């Protein structure tokens, strides 16, 4: 069983307002439990305002139980602060790989007003 929680994210932001949040991940995961976190425009998924995939330079171990809390934007992230420069509906997606090598994701909608 895998659980992903997203805390601190608001439902509405203004254009260029900093977006900050935390991701809580618990469960038996493959790939050392490293997630991919992205925020895309709902009308155009190629229009990303944030995309970060955590990876390991070492071969991953067999699936194991993981508990982690990640804060965004990350310390020393050159893309910080995270913000949308145009109004619209955006989707925050957090994806991890389960022990069965199947992706598991959680989505949250964010409305950005002018």
Order of alpha helices (4+ residues) and beta strands (2+ residues): beta-beta-beta-beta-beta-beta-beta-beta
